[in-house]
């Protein structure tokens, strides 16, 4: 498991409004990364990029389009250029 905290900010549209979210990378006990997304320090969702290539919501109540948009923004931050 990684000991270095990975966190960053993204801008995404939620419910028709642009919002800045803080994203914190966490890991399951077996080392699989997932992402906690917070708006104004309140966690609104947890996401994970599944092995079949789709972002899934582990916790929260966002619609699938928003989940995929969030996942895309997260990928832009975590993938090397």
TORZA-226041 format. One record per residue: chain; x, y, z of N, C-alpha, C in turn; residue number from 1. Coordinates in steps of 0.001 Angstrom, whole numbers. Example, Ala and Ser with C-alpha at 12.3 -4.5 7.8 and 13.67 -1.06 7.14 Angstrom:
<sites>
<site><cadena>A</cadena><n_xx>13190</n_xx><n_yy>-5690</n_yy><n_zz>7800</n_zz><ca_xx>12300</ca_xx><ca_yy>-4500</ca_yy><ca_zz>7800</ca_zz><c_xx>13200</c_xx><c_yy>-3300</c_yy><c_zz>7800</c_zz><num>1</num></site>
<site><cadena>A</cadena><n_xx>12850</n_xx><n_yy>-2250</n_yy><n_zz>7080</n_zz><ca_xx>13670</ca_xx><ca_yy>-1060</ca_yy><ca_zz>7140</ca_zz><c_xx>12900</c_xx><c_yy>30</c_yy><c_zz>7870</c_zz><num>2</num></site>
</sites>
This chain:
<sites>
<site><cadena>A</cadena><n_xx>825</n_xx><n_yy>-1183</n_yy><n_zz>0</n_zz><ca_xx>0</ca_xx><ca_yy>0</ca_yy><ca_zz>0</ca_zz><c_xx>873</c_xx><c_yy>1251</c_yy><c_zz>0</c_zz><num>1</num></site>
<site><cadena>A</cadena><n_xx>417</n_xx><n_yy>2253</n_yy><n_zz>-671</n_zz><ca_xx>1130</ca_xx><ca_yy>3522</ca_yy><ca_zz>-750</ca_zz><c_xx>979</c_xx><c_yy>4296</c_yy><c_zz>548</c_zz><num>2</num></site>
<site><cadena>A</cadena><n_xx>2070</n_xx><n_yy>4968</n_yy><n_zz>970</n_zz><ca_xx>1995</ca_xx><ca_yy>5766</ca_yy><ca_zz>2181</ca_zz><c_xx>1901</c_xx><c_yy>7250</c_yy><c_zz>1867</c_zz><num>3</num></site>
<site><cadena>A</cadena><n_xx>2114</n_xx><n_yy>7619</n_yy><n_zz>621</n_zz><ca_xx>2036</ca_xx><ca_yy>9015</ca_yy><ca_zz>219</ca_zz><c_xx>608</c_xx><c_yy>9363</c_yy><c_zz>-166</c_zz><num>4</num></site>
<site><cadena>A</cadena><n_xx>81</n_xx><n_yy>10407</n_yy><n_zz>494</n_zz><ca_xx>-1290</ca_xx><ca_yy>10829</ca_yy><ca_zz>181</ca_zz><c_xx>-1305</c_xx><c_yy>11509</c_yy><c_zz>-1181</c_zz><num>5</num></site>
<site><cadena>A</cadena><n_xx>-2247</n_xx><n_yy>11108</n_yy><n_zz>-2014</n_zz><ca_xx>-2421</ca_xx><ca_yy>11730</ca_yy><ca_zz>-3317</ca_zz><c_xx>-3761</c_xx><c_yy>12447</c_yy><c_zz>-3286</c_zz><num>6</num></site>
<site><cadena>A</cadena><n_xx>-3715</n_xx><n_yy>13772</n_yy><n_zz>-3458</n_zz><ca_xx>-4963</ca_xx><ca_yy>14517</ca_yy><ca_zz>-3539</ca_zz><c_xx>-4776</c_xx><c_yy>15690</c_yy><c_zz>-4482</c_zz><num>7</num></site>
<site><cadena>A</cadena><n_xx>-5881</n_xx><n_yy>16102</n_yy><n_zz>-5084</n_zz><ca_xx>-5856</ca_xx><ca_yy>17177</ca_yy><ca_zz>-6065</ca_zz><c_xx>-7260</c_xx><c_yy>17730</c_yy><c_zz>-6201</c_zz><num>8</num></site>
<site><cadena>A</cadena><n_xx>-7388</n_xx><n_yy>18798</n_yy><n_zz>-6965</n_zz><ca_xx>-8689</ca_xx><ca_yy>19431</ca_yy><ca_zz>-7188</ca_zz><c_xx>-9080</c_xx><c_yy>19314</c_yy><c_zz>-8650</c_zz><num>9</num></site>
<site><cadena>A</cadena><n_xx>-10387</n_xx><n_yy>19144</n_yy><n_zz>-8877</n_zz><ca_xx>-10926</ca_xx><ca_yy>19130</ca_yy><ca_zz>-10229</ca_zz><c_xx>-12176</c_xx><c_yy>20015</c_yy><c_zz>-10270</c_zz><num>10</num></site>
<site><cadena>A</cadena><n_xx>-12496</n_xx><n_yy>20484</n_yy><n_zz>-11464</n_zz><ca_xx>-13736</ca_xx><ca_yy>21237</ca_yy><ca_zz>-11695</ca_zz><c_xx>-14646</c_xx><c_yy>20335</c_yy><c_zz>-12518</c_zz><num>11</num></site>
<site><cadena>A</cadena><n_xx>-15868</n_xx><n_yy>20147</n_yy><n_zz>-12054</n_zz><ca_xx>-16811</ca_xx><ca_yy>19266</ca_yy><ca_zz>-12734</ca_zz><c_xx>-18221</c_xx><c_yy>19831</c_yy><c_zz>-12577</c_zz><num>12</num></site>
<site><cadena>A</cadena><n_xx>-19081</n_xx><n_yy>19503</n_yy><n_zz>-13532</n_zz><ca_xx>-20476</ca_xx><ca_yy>19956</ca_yy><ca_zz>-13464</ca_zz><c_xx>-21321</c_xx><c_yy>18902</c_yy><c_zz>-12740</c_zz><num>13</num></site>
<site><cadena>A</cadena><n_xx>-21997</n_xx><n_yy>19334</n_yy><n_zz>-11682</n_zz><ca_xx>-22887</ca_xx><ca_yy>18469</ca_yy><ca_zz>-10914</ca_zz><c_xx>-24231</c_xx><c_yy>19168</c_yy><c_zz>-10799</c_zz><num>14</num></site>
<site><cadena>A</cadena><n_xx>-25276</n_xx><n_yy>18494</n_yy><n_zz>-11222</n_zz><ca_xx>-26626</ca_xx><ca_yy>19061</ca_yy><ca_zz>-11191</ca_zz><c_xx>-26706</c_xx><c_yy>20418</c_yy><c_zz>-11894</c_zz><num>15</num></site>
<site><cadena>A</cadena><n_xx>-25990</n_xx><n_yy>20541</n_yy><n_zz>-13020</n_zz><ca_xx>-26039</ca_xx><ca_yy>21763</ca_yy><ca_zz>-13811</ca_zz><c_xx>-25195</c_xx><c_yy>22911</c_yy><c_zz>-13284</c_zz><num>16</num></site>
<site><cadena>A</cadena><n_xx>-24436</n_xx><n_yy>22661</n_yy><n_zz>-12229</n_zz><ca_xx>-23599</ca_xx><ca_yy>23721</ca_yy><ca_zz>-11655</ca_zz><c_xx>-22150</c_xx><c_yy>23272</c_yy><c_zz>-11615</c_zz><num>17</num></site>
<site><cadena>A</cadena><n_xx>-21249</n_xx><n_yy>24168</n_yy><n_zz>-11973</n_zz><ca_xx>-19831</ca_xx><ca_yy>23870</ca_yy><ca_zz>-11938</ca_zz><c_xx>-19356</c_xx><c_yy>23902</c_yy><c_zz>-10489</c_zz><num>18</num></site>
<site><cadena>A</cadena><n_xx>-18647</n_xx><n_yy>22855</n_yy><n_zz>-10079</n_zz><ca_xx>-18184</ca_xx><ca_yy>22744</ca_yy><ca_zz>-8705</ca_zz><c_xx>-16724</c_xx><c_yy>22331</c_yy><c_zz>-8673</c_zz><num>19</num></site>
<site><cadena>A</cadena><n_xx>-16021</n_xx><n_yy>22823</n_yy><n_zz>-7678</n_zz><ca_xx>-14644</ca_xx><ca_yy>22390</ca_yy><ca_zz>-7444</ca_zz><c_xx>-14681</c_xx><c_yy>21291</c_yy><c_zz>-6386</c_zz><num>20</num></site>
<site><cadena>A</cadena><n_xx>-14078</n_xx><n_yy>20155</n_yy><n_zz>-6712</n_zz><ca_xx>-14034</ca_xx><ca_yy>19034</ca_yy><ca_zz>-5787</ca_zz><c_xx>-12605</c_xx><c_yy>18719</c_yy><c_zz>-5412</c_zz><num>21</num></site>
<site><cadena>A</cadena><n_xx>-12420</n_xx><n_yy>18368</n_yy><n_zz>-4168</n_zz><ca_xx>-11132</ca_xx><ca_yy>17832</ca_yy><ca_zz>-3720</ca_zz><c_xx>-11221</c_xx><c_yy>16321</c_yy><c_zz>-3861</c_zz><num>22</num></site>
<site><cadena>A</cadena><n_xx>-10233</n_xx><n_yy>15736</n_yy><n_zz>-4505</n_zz><ca_xx>-10195</ca_xx><ca_yy>14294</ca_yy><ca_zz>-4726</ca_zz><c_xx>-9014</c_xx><c_yy>13725</c_yy><c_zz>-3939</c_zz><num>23</num></site>
<site><cadena>A</cadena><n_xx>-9301</n_xx><n_yy>12702</n_yy><n_zz>-3147</n_zz><ca_xx>-8271</ca_xx><ca_yy>12036</ca_yy><ca_zz>-2357</ca_zz><c_xx>-8225</c_xx><c_yy>10576</c_yy><c_zz>-2782</c_zz><num>24</num></site>
<site><cadena>A</cadena><n_xx>-7028</n_xx><n_yy>10129</n_yy><n_zz>-3166</n_zz><ca_xx>-6869</ca_xx><ca_yy>8727</ca_yy><ca_zz>-3542</ca_zz><c_xx>-6666</c_xx><c_yy>7899</c_yy><c_zz>-2283</c_zz><num>25</num></site>
<site><cadena>A</cadena><n_xx>-7460</n_xx><n_yy>6869</n_yy><n_zz>-2146</n_zz><ca_xx>-7355</ca_xx><ca_yy>5926</ca_yy><ca_zz>-1038</ca_zz><c_xx>-7158</c_xx><c_yy>4536</c_yy><c_zz>-1621</c_zz><num>26</num></site>
<site><cadena>A</cadena><n_xx>-6906</n_xx><n_yy>3552</n_yy><n_zz>-772</n_zz><ca_xx>-6732</ca_xx><ca_yy>2188</ca_yy><ca_zz>-1262</ca_zz><c_xx>-7503</c_xx><c_yy>1214</c_yy><c_zz>-399</c_zz><num>27</num></site>
<site><cadena>A</cadena><n_xx>-8044</n_xx><n_yy>184</n_yy><n_zz>-1046</n_zz><ca_xx>-8663</ca_xx><ca_yy>-903</ca_yy><ca_zz>-307</ca_zz><c_xx>-7551</c_xx><c_yy>-1693</c_yy><c_zz>377</c_zz><num>28</num></site>
<site><cadena>A</cadena><n_xx>-7917</n_xx><n_yy>-2608</n_yy><n_zz>1240</n_zz><ca_xx>-6906</ca_xx><ca_yy>-3400</ca_yy><ca_zz>1951</ca_zz><c_xx>-6041</c_xx><c_yy>-4227</c_yy><c_zz>1008</c_zz><num>29</num></site>
<site><cadena>A</cadena><n_xx>-6547</n_xx><n_yy>-4532</n_yy><n_zz>-190</n_zz><ca_xx>-5732</ca_xx><ca_yy>-5281</ca_yy><ca_zz>-1151</ca_zz><c_xx>-5026</c_xx><c_yy>-4381</c_yy><c_zz>-2157</c_zz><num>30</num></site>
<site><cadena>A</cadena><n_xx>-4988</n_xx><n_yy>-3064</n_yy><n_zz>-1882</n_zz><ca_xx>-4197</ca_xx><ca_yy>-2142</ca_yy><ca_zz>-2687</ca_zz><c_xx>-4876</c_xx><c_yy>-1563</c_yy><c_zz>-3909</c_zz><num>31</num></site>
<site><cadena>A</cadena><n_xx>-6168</n_xx><n_yy>-1780</n_yy><n_zz>-4093</n_zz><ca_xx>-6884</ca_xx><ca_yy>-1233</ca_yy><ca_zz>-5246</ca_zz><c_xx>-7276</c_xx><c_yy>215</c_yy><c_zz>-4947</c_zz><num>32</num></site>
<site><cadena>A</cadena><n_xx>-6864</n_xx><n_yy>1165</n_yy><n_zz>-5803</n_zz><ca_xx>-7178</ca_xx><ca_yy>2572</ca_yy><ca_zz>-5522</ca_zz><c_xx>-8651</c_xx><c_yy>2920</c_yy><c_zz>-5766</c_zz><num>33</num></site>
<site><cadena>A</cadena><n_xx>-9166</n_xx><n_yy>3805</n_yy><n_zz>-4928</n_zz><ca_xx>-10468</ca_xx><ca_yy>4415</ca_yy><ca_zz>-5152</ca_zz><c_xx>-10353</c_xx><c_yy>5874</c_yy><c_zz>-4742</c_zz><num>34</num></site>
<site><cadena>A</cadena><n_xx>-11334</n_xx><n_yy>6668</n_yy><n_zz>-5088</n_zz><ca_xx>-11220</ca_xx><ca_yy>8116</ca_yy><ca_zz>-4964</ca_zz><c_xx>-12404</c_xx><c_yy>8701</c_yy><c_zz>-4198</c_zz><num>35</num></site>
<site><cadena>A</cadena><n_xx>-12090</n_xx><n_yy>9401</n_yy><n_zz>-3138</n_zz><ca_xx>-13090</ca_xx><ca_yy>10116</ca_yy><ca_zz>-2355</ca_zz><c_xx>-13186</c_xx><c_yy>11528</c_yy><c_zz>-2923</c_zz><num>36</num></site>
<site><cadena>A</cadena><n_xx>-14398</n_xx><n_yy>11973</n_yy><n_zz>-3247</n_zz><ca_xx>-14617</ca_xx><ca_yy>13297</ca_yy><ca_zz>-3826</ca_zz><c_xx>-15393</c_xx><c_yy>14150</c_yy><c_zz>-2826</c_zz><num>37</num></site>
<site><cadena>A</cadena><n_xx>-14801</n_xx><n_yy>15303</n_yy><n_zz>-2483</n_zz><ca_xx>-15390</ca_xx><ca_yy>16173</ca_yy><ca_zz>-1475</ca_zz><c_xx>-15700</c_xx><c_yy>17540</c_yy><c_zz>-2052</c_zz><num>38</num></site>
<site><cadena>A</cadena><n_xx>-16852</n_xx><n_yy>18058</n_yy><n_zz>-1675</n_zz><ca_xx>-17234</ca_xx><ca_yy>19425</ca_yy><ca_zz>-2021</ca_zz><c_xx>-17342</c_xx><c_yy>20190</c_yy><c_zz>-713</c_zz><num>39</num></site>
<site><cadena>A</cadena><n_xx>-16513</n_xx><n_yy>21227</n_yy><n_zz>-568</n_zz><ca_xx>-16464</ca_xx><ca_yy>22009</ca_yy><ca_zz>680</ca_zz><c_xx>-16265</c_xx><c_yy>21102</c_yy><c_zz>1886</c_zz><num>40</num></site>
<site><cadena>A</cadena><n_xx>-15318</n_xx><n_yy>20169</n_yy><n_zz>1759</n_zz><ca_xx>-14929</ca_xx><ca_yy>19227</ca_yy><ca_zz>2814</ca_zz><c_xx>-16006</c_xx><c_yy>18207</c_yy><c_zz>3186</c_zz><num>41</num></site>
<site><cadena>A</cadena><n_xx>-17082</n_xx><n_yy>18127</n_yy><n_zz>2423</n_zz><ca_xx>-18115</ca_xx><ca_yy>17116</ca_yy><ca_zz>2659</ca_zz><c_xx>-18023</c_xx><c_yy>16079</c_yy><c_zz>1547</c_zz><num>42</num></site>
<site><cadena>A</cadena><n_xx>-17814</n_xx><n_yy>14831</n_yy><n_zz>1925</n_zz><ca_xx>-17699</ca_xx><ca_yy>13773</ca_yy><ca_zz>929</ca_zz><c_xx>-19043</c_xx><c_yy>13564</c_yy><c_zz>238</c_zz><num>43</num></site>
<site><cadena>A</cadena><n_xx>-19003</n_xx><n_yy>13626</n_yy><n_zz>-1103</n_zz><ca_xx>-20241</ca_xx><ca_yy>13441</ca_yy><ca_zz>-1864</ca_zz><c_xx>-20267</c_xx><c_yy>12103</c_yy><c_zz>-2602</c_zz><num>44</num></site>
<site><cadena>A</cadena><n_xx>-19099</n_xx><n_yy>11508</n_yy><n_zz>-2817</n_zz><ca_xx>-19062</ca_xx><ca_yy>10214</ca_yy><ca_zz>-3499</ca_zz><c_xx>-17699</c_xx><c_yy>9556</c_yy><c_zz>-3326</c_zz><num>45</num></site>
<site><cadena>A</cadena><n_xx>-17675</n_xx><n_yy>8245</n_yy><n_zz>-3594</n_zz><ca_xx>-16437</ca_xx><ca_yy>7483</ca_yy><ca_zz>-3725</ca_zz><c_xx>-16535</c_xx><c_yy>6729</c_yy><c_zz>-5045</c_zz><num>46</num></site>
<site><cadena>A</cadena><n_xx>-15457</n_xx><n_yy>6796</n_yy><n_zz>-5828</n_zz><ca_xx>-15440</ca_xx><ca_yy>6179</ca_yy><ca_zz>-7156</ca_zz><c_xx>-14256</c_xx><c_yy>5242</c_yy><c_zz>-7309</c_zz><num>47</num></site>
<site><cadena>A</cadena><n_xx>-14432</n_xx><n_yy>4268</n_yy><n_zz>-8185</n_zz><ca_xx>-13334</ca_xx><ca_yy>3361</ca_yy><ca_zz>-8526</ca_zz><c_xx>-13411</c_xx><c_yy>3053</c_yy><c_zz>-10011</c_zz><num>48</num></site>
<site><cadena>A</cadena><n_xx>-12251</n_xx><n_yy>3008</n_yy><n_zz>-10651</n_zz><ca_xx>-12176</ca_xx><ca_yy>2620</ca_yy><ca_zz>-12058</ca_zz><c_xx>-12074</c_xx><c_yy>1101</c_yy><c_zz>-12097</c_zz><num>49</num></site>
<site><cadena>A</cadena><n_xx>-13133</n_xx><n_yy>454</n_yy><n_zz>-12548</n_zz><ca_xx>-13173</ca_xx><ca_yy>-1006</ca_yy><ca_zz>-12560</ca_zz><c_xx>-12278</c_xx><c_yy>-1572</c_yy><c_zz>-13657</c_zz><num>50</num></site>
<site><cadena>A</cadena><n_xx>-11931</n_xx><n_yy>-2832</n_yy><n_zz>-13523</n_zz><ca_xx>-11030</ca_xx><ca_yy>-3480</ca_yy><ca_zz>-14481</ca_zz><c_xx>-11607</c_xx><c_yy>-3518</c_yy><c_zz>-15885</c_zz><num>51</num></site>
<site><cadena>A</cadena><n_xx>-12919</n_xx><n_yy>-3420</n_yy><n_zz>-16024</n_zz><ca_xx>-13538</ca_xx><ca_yy>-3435</ca_yy><ca_zz>-17344</ca_zz><c_xx>-13629</c_xx><c_yy>-2044</c_yy><c_zz>-17962</c_zz><num>52</num></site>
<site><cadena>A</cadena><n_xx>-12985</n_xx><n_yy>-1031</n_yy><n_zz>-17307</n_zz><ca_xx>-12840</ca_xx><ca_yy>285</ca_yy><ca_zz>-17920</ca_zz><c_xx>-13918</c_xx><c_yy>1303</c_yy><c_zz>-17617</c_zz><num>53</num></site>
<site><cadena>A</cadena><n_xx>-14859</n_xx><n_yy>974</n_yy><n_zz>-16745</n_zz><ca_xx>-15927</ca_xx><ca_yy>1913</ca_yy><ca_zz>-16419</ca_zz><c_xx>-15776</c_xx><c_yy>2373</c_yy><c_zz>-14974</c_zz><num>54</num></site>
<site><cadena>A</cadena><n_xx>-16034</n_xx><n_yy>3652</n_yy><n_zz>-14745</n_zz><ca_xx>-16016</ca_xx><ca_yy>4189</ca_yy><ca_zz>-13394</ca_zz><c_xx>-17315</c_xx><c_yy>3816</c_yy><c_zz>-12697</c_zz><num>55</num></site>
<site><cadena>A</cadena><n_xx>-17190</n_xx><n_yy>3324</n_yy><n_zz>-11468</n_zz><ca_xx>-18352</ca_xx><ca_yy>2923</ca_yy><ca_zz>-10682</ca_zz><c_xx>-18349</c_xx><c_yy>3685</c_yy><c_zz>-9360</c_zz><num>56</num></site>
<site><cadena>A</cadena><n_xx>-19530</n_xx><n_yy>3979</n_yy><n_zz>-8900</n_zz><ca_xx>-19701</ca_xx><ca_yy>4684</ca_yy><ca_zz>-7640</ca_zz><c_xx>-19810</c_xx><c_yy>3661</c_yy><c_zz>-6511</c_zz><num>57</num></site>
<site><cadena>A</cadena><n_xx>-18917</n_xx><n_yy>3781</n_yy><n_zz>-5525</n_zz><ca_xx>-18956</ca_xx><ca_yy>2892</ca_yy><ca_zz>-4375</ca_zz><c_xx>-19901</c_xx><c_yy>3431</c_yy><c_zz>-3309</c_zz><num>58</num></site>
<site><cadena>A</cadena><n_xx>-19995</n_xx><n_yy>4742</n_yy><n_zz>-3250</n_zz><ca_xx>-20833</ca_xx><ca_yy>5407</ca_yy><ca_zz>-2266</ca_zz><c_xx>-21294</c_xx><c_yy>6737</c_yy><c_zz>-2847</c_zz><num>59</num></site>
<site><cadena>A</cadena><n_xx>-22512</n_xx><n_yy>7142</n_yy><n_zz>-2587</n_zz><ca_xx>-23039</ca_xx><ca_yy>8408</ca_yy><ca_zz>-3081</ca_zz><c_xx>-24273</c_xx><c_yy>8182</c_yy><c_zz>-3939</c_zz><num>60</num></site>
<site><cadena>A</cadena><n_xx>-24807</n_xx><n_yy>9279</n_yy><n_zz>-4498</n_zz><ca_xx>-26019</ca_xx><ca_yy>9147</ca_yy><ca_zz>-5315</ca_zz><c_xx>-25972</c_xx><c_yy>10014</c_yy><c_zz>-6569</c_zz><num>61</num></site>
<site><cadena>A</cadena><n_xx>-24823</n_xx><n_yy>10011</n_yy><n_zz>-7253</n_zz><ca_xx>-24686</ca_xx><ca_yy>10753</ca_yy><ca_zz>-8502</ca_zz><c_xx>-25161</c_xx><c_yy>9896</c_yy><c_zz>-9669</c_zz><num>62</num></site>
<site><cadena>A</cadena><n_xx>-25624</n_xx><n_yy>10566</n_yy><n_zz>-10729</n_zz><ca_xx>-26046</ca_xx><ca_yy>9829</ca_yy><ca_zz>-11921</ca_zz><c_xx>-24826</c_xx><c_yy>9332</c_yy><c_zz>-12699</c_zz><num>63</num></site>
<site><cadena>A</cadena><n_xx>-25050</n_xx><n_yy>8375</n_yy><n_zz>-13591</n_zz><ca_xx>-23937</ca_xx><ca_yy>7738</ca_yy><ca_zz>-14301</ca_zz><c_xx>-23136</c_xx><c_yy>8719</c_yy><c_zz>-15147</c_zz><num>64</num></site>
<site><cadena>A</cadena><n_xx>-23792</n_xx><n_yy>9674</n_yy><n_zz>-15802</n_zz><ca_xx>-23065</ca_xx><ca_yy>10649</ca_yy><ca_zz>-16614</ca_zz><c_xx>-22096</c_xx><c_yy>11449</c_yy><c_zz>-15749</c_zz><num>65</num></site>
<site><cadena>A</cadena><n_xx>-22537</n_xx><n_yy>11878</n_yy><n_zz>-14587</n_zz><ca_xx>-21675</ca_xx><ca_yy>12639</ca_yy><ca_zz>-13677</ca_zz><c_xx>-20526</c_xx><c_yy>11770</c_yy><c_zz>-13179</c_zz><num>66</num></site>
<site><cadena>A</cadena><n_xx>-20808</n_xx><n_yy>10511</n_yy><n_zz>-12888</n_zz><ca_xx>-19766</ca_xx><ca_yy>9580</ca_yy><ca_zz>-12437</ca_zz><c_xx>-18695</c_xx><c_yy>9428</c_yy><c_zz>-13513</c_zz><num>67</num></site>
<site><cadena>A</cadena><n_xx>-19110</n_xx><n_yy>9243</n_yy><n_zz>-14770</n_zz><ca_xx>-18143</ca_xx><ca_yy>9073</ca_yy><ca_zz>-15858</ca_zz><c_xx>-17354</c_xx><c_yy>10367</c_yy><c_zz>-16098</c_zz><num>68</num></site>
<site><cadena>A</cadena><n_xx>-18016</n_xx><n_yy>11527</n_yy><n_zz>-15981</n_zz><ca_xx>-17324</ca_xx><ca_yy>12813</ca_yy><ca_zz>-16124</ca_zz><c_xx>-16278</c_xx><c_yy>12991</c_yy><c_zz>-15017</c_zz><num>69</num></site>
<site><cadena>A</cadena><n_xx>-16663</n_xx><n_yy>12667</n_yy><n_zz>-13790</n_zz><ca_xx>-15715</ca_xx><ca_yy>12736</ca_yy><ca_zz>-12669</ca_zz><c_xx>-14526</c_xx><c_yy>11814</c_yy><c_zz>-12930</c_zz><num>70</num></site>
<site><cadena>A</cadena><n_xx>-14827</n_xx><n_yy>10579</n_yy><n_zz>-13355</n_zz><ca_xx>-13767</ca_xx><ca_yy>9618</ca_yy><ca_zz>-13642</ca_zz><c_xx>-12811</c_xx><c_yy>10116</c_yy><c_zz>-14709</c_zz><num>71</num></site>
<site><cadena>A</cadena><n_xx>-13344</n_xx><n_yy>10741</n_yy><n_zz>-15730</n_zz><ca_xx>-12512</ca_xx><ca_yy>11289</ca_yy><ca_zz>-16796</ca_zz><c_xx>-11582</c_xx><c_yy>12383</c_yy><c_zz>-16266</c_zz><num>72</num></site>
<site><cadena>A</cadena><n_xx>-12125</n_xx><n_yy>13248</n_yy><n_zz>-15416</n_zz><ca_xx>-11308</ca_xx><ca_yy>14331</ca_yy><ca_zz>-14821</ca_zz><c_xx>-10234</c_xx><c_yy>13753</c_yy><c_zz>-13896</c_zz><num>73</num></site>
<site><cadena>A</cadena><n_xx>-10593</n_xx><n_yy>12705</n_yy><n_zz>-13158</n_zz><ca_xx>-9609</ca_xx><ca_yy>12057</ca_yy><ca_zz>-12288</ca_zz><c_xx>-8495</c_xx><c_yy>11447</c_yy><c_zz>-13127</c_zz><num>74</num></site>
<site><cadena>A</cadena><n_xx>-8853</n_xx><n_yy>10758</n_yy><n_zz>-14209</n_zz><ca_xx>-7846</ca_xx><ca_yy>10156</ca_yy><ca_zz>-15090</ca_zz><c_xx>-6878</c_xx><c_yy>11203</c_yy><c_zz>-15635</c_zz><num>75</num></site>
<site><cadena>A</cadena><n_xx>-7396</n_xx><n_yy>12384</n_yy><n_zz>-15996</n_zz><ca_xx>-6527</ca_xx><ca_yy>13450</ca_yy><ca_zz>-16501</ca_zz><c_xx>-5473</c_xx><c_yy>13836</c_yy><c_zz>-15472</c_zz><num>76</num></site>
<site><cadena>A</cadena><n_xx>-5816</n_xx><n_yy>13766</n_yy><n_zz>-14184</n_zz><ca_xx>-4879</ca_xx><ca_yy>14152</ca_yy><ca_zz>-13128</ca_zz><c_xx>-3905</c_xx><c_yy>13035</c_yy><c_zz>-12760</c_zz><num>77</num></site>
<site><cadena>A</cadena><n_xx>-4339</n_xx><n_yy>11782</n_yy><n_zz>-12832</n_zz><ca_xx>-3483</ca_xx><ca_yy>10700</ca_yy><ca_zz>-12362</ca_zz><c_xx>-2636</c_xx><c_yy>10055</c_yy><c_zz>-13449</c_zz><num>78</num></site>
<site><cadena>A</cadena><n_xx>-3011</n_xx><n_yy>10252</n_yy><n_zz>-14709</n_zz><ca_xx>-2255</ca_xx><ca_yy>9668</ca_yy><ca_zz>-15816</ca_zz><c_xx>-1101</c_xx><c_yy>10581</c_yy><c_zz>-16215</c_zz><num>79</num></site>
<site><cadena>A</cadena><n_xx>64</n_xx><n_yy>10009</n_yy><n_zz>-16431</n_zz><ca_xx>1184</ca_xx><ca_yy>10841</ca_yy><ca_zz>-16883</ca_zz><c_xx>908</c_xx><c_yy>11430</c_yy><c_zz>-18276</c_zz><num>80</num></site>
<site><cadena>A</cadena><n_xx>1432</n_xx><n_yy>12620</n_yy><n_zz>-18554</n_zz><ca_xx>1206</ca_xx><ca_yy>13246</ca_yy><ca_zz>-19866</ca_zz><c_xx>1843</c_xx><c_yy>12497</c_yy><c_zz>-21010</c_zz><num>81</num></site>
</sites>
